[in-house]
Amino acid sequence: MNRKIKLLWDFRGPDAKETAKHHTIHLKEFAIIEKLNFHEIDIQEKNPMLCSAFITVDEKDMKIYRDALKPERGEIA
Protein backbone atom coordinates (compact mmCIF):
# COMPACT_ATOMS: atom_id res chain seq x y z
CA MET A 1 0.00 0.00 0.00
CA ASN A 2 1.32 3.41 -0.94
CA ARG A 3 1.62 5.86 1.93
CA LYS A 4 0.31 9.39 1.69
CA ILE A 5 2.49 12.29 2.79
CA LYS A 6 1.20 15.67 3.94
CA LEU A 7 3.54 18.57 3.09
CA LEU A 8 2.95 21.74 5.11
CA TRP A 9 3.78 25.45 4.96
CA ASP A 10 3.18 27.59 8.08
CA PHE A 11 1.96 31.18 8.08
CA ARG A 12 1.93 33.40 11.15
CA GLY A 13 0.37 36.70 12.06
CA PRO A 14 -3.03 38.35 11.76
CA ASP A 15 -3.28 37.49 8.04
CA ALA A 16 -2.12 33.88 8.42
CA LYS A 17 -5.42 32.30 7.39
CA GLU A 18 -5.82 34.41 4.25
CA THR A 19 -2.18 33.86 3.28
CA ALA A 20 -2.54 30.09 3.74
CA LYS A 21 -5.71 30.09 1.62
CA HIS A 22 -3.86 31.99 -1.11
CA HIS A 23 -0.96 29.54 -0.94
CA THR A 24 -3.33 26.64 -1.66
CA ILE A 25 -4.15 28.26 -5.02
CA HIS A 26 -0.48 28.09 -6.00
CA LEU A 27 -0.16 24.50 -4.77
CA LYS A 28 -3.03 23.45 -7.01
CA GLU A 29 -1.63 25.43 -9.96
CA PHE A 30 1.74 23.71 -9.57
CA ALA A 31 0.18 20.25 -9.48
CA ILE A 32 -1.90 20.94 -12.58
CA ILE A 33 0.95 22.51 -14.58
CA GLU A 34 3.33 19.67 -13.69
CA LYS A 35 0.58 17.05 -14.22
CA LEU A 36 1.14 15.60 -10.75
CA ASN A 37 -1.41 13.73 -8.67
CA PHE A 38 -2.53 14.90 -5.25
CA HIS A 39 -5.23 13.84 -2.81
CA GLU A 40 -6.08 17.00 -0.91
CA ILE A 41 -5.10 20.65 -0.74
CA ASP A 42 -6.44 22.66 2.19
CA ILE A 43 -5.55 24.68 5.27
CA GLN A 44 -5.53 23.88 8.96
CA GLU A 45 -5.90 26.63 11.52
CA LYS A 46 -4.05 26.02 14.76
CA ASN A 47 -5.04 29.39 16.24
CA PRO A 48 -5.91 32.84 14.82
CA MET A 49 -2.20 33.68 14.48
CA LEU A 50 -0.96 30.35 13.02
CA CYS A 51 -2.35 28.61 9.98
CA SER A 52 -0.85 26.00 7.65
CA ALA A 53 -1.45 25.27 3.99
CA PHE A 54 -0.96 21.65 3.01
CA ILE A 55 -1.03 19.21 0.14
CA THR A 56 -1.38 15.46 0.54
CA VAL A 57 0.47 13.42 -2.06
CA ASP A 58 1.54 9.85 -2.68
CA GLU A 59 4.91 9.01 -1.19
CA LYS A 60 6.29 8.26 -4.69
CA ASP A 61 5.62 11.90 -5.74
CA MET A 62 6.77 13.51 -2.49
CA LYS A 63 10.35 14.28 -3.61
CA ILE A 64 9.15 16.17 -6.68
CA TYR A 65 6.93 18.39 -4.55
CA ARG A 66 9.52 18.72 -1.78
CA ASP A 67 12.39 19.72 -4.05
CA ALA A 68 10.35 22.21 -6.08
CA LEU A 69 8.22 23.80 -3.35
CA LYS A 70 10.38 23.58 -0.19
CA PRO A 71 7.72 22.78 2.45
CA GLU A 72 8.54 23.52 6.05
CA ARG A 73 7.77 19.97 7.11
CA GLY A 74 6.09 16.76 6.13
CA GLU A 75 4.22 14.04 7.96
CA ILE A 76 2.61 10.71 7.15
CA ALA A 77 -1.07 11.35 6.47
LINTA-V345796 format. One record per backbone hydrogen bond with DSSP energy under -0.5 kcal/mol. NH is the residue of the N-H (numbers start at 1). CO is the residue of the C=O. Records with the same first field share a line. If there is no record, write none. Layout:
NH = CO / CO
This chain:
5 = 57
6 = 75
7 = 5 / 55
8 = 73
9 = 53
11 = 51
13 = 49
16 = 13
19 = 15
20 = 16
21 = 17
22 = 18
23 = 19
24 = 20
25 = 21 / 22
26 = 22
27 = 23
28 = 24
29 = 25
30 = 26
31 = 27
32 = 28
33 = 29
34 = 30
35 = 32
36 = 31
39 = 56
40 = 56
42 = 54
44 = 52
46 = 44 / 50
47 = 50
50 = 47
51 = 11
52 = 44
53 = 9
54 = 42
55 = 7
56 = 40
57 = 5 / 55
59 = 3
61 = 58
62 = 58 / 59
64 = 61
65 = 61
66 = 62
67 = 63
68 = 64
69 = 65
70 = 66
72 = 8
73 = 8
75 = 6
77 = 4
